[in-house]
Amino acid sequence: MKKKYKDEVLVLFGKKLKELRLKKKLSLRALEKECDIDNSYISKIEHGKANISFHTITELAGAFKVHPKELFNFEHEWKDEAFM
């Protein structure tokens, strides 16, 4: 997969994370306490600057009390050229 599309997905994931955080009315520091992930790292994730592990995804999902798949519930059009 091309880097451009990977980067787009990271940004979309980060936007979804921020959307959930704001919906729950959590600051970065409050979310840090819920999932034991440093707030500066959460900020990097929200800005699409960090490629996170599955462990981090499950920690974040647990903090929001949602299934991990909910963090991936965003629109993105996959194009064939992304894989060429």
C-alpha positions, 0 to 999 in steps of 0.5 A, spaced: 500 500 500 502 506 498 504 511 503 499 516 501 493 512 503 496 509 509 497 517 512 490 518 510 488 513 514 492 515 520 489 522 519 482 519 519 483 514 525 486 520 529 480 525 527 475 519 529 479 518 536 478 526 537 471 526 535 470 520 541 474 524 546 470 530 545 463 527 545 465 524 552 467 531 554 474 528 556 481 532 555 487 529 553 489 529 560 483 526 562 483 520 557 490 519 559 488 517 566 483 512 563 487 509 558 494 510 561 497 513 555 501 519 555 497 525 553 502 527 548 502 521 545 494 521 544 495 528 541 500 525 536 495 520 534 489 525 533 493 529 529 495 522 524 503 523 527 503 516 530 502 509 527 499 505 533 499 498 535 493 494 536 495 494 544 494 502 544 487 501 540 485 496 545 487 501 551 483 507 547 477 503 546 477 500 553 477 508 555 471 509 551 468 503 553 467 501 545 469 495 541 475 497 538 472 496 531 468 503 533 475 507 532 475 505 525 468 507 524 470 513 519 469 514 511 474 512 507 474 511 499 479 505 498 482 506 491 485 500 487 492 505 486 493 505 493 495 497 492 499 498 486 
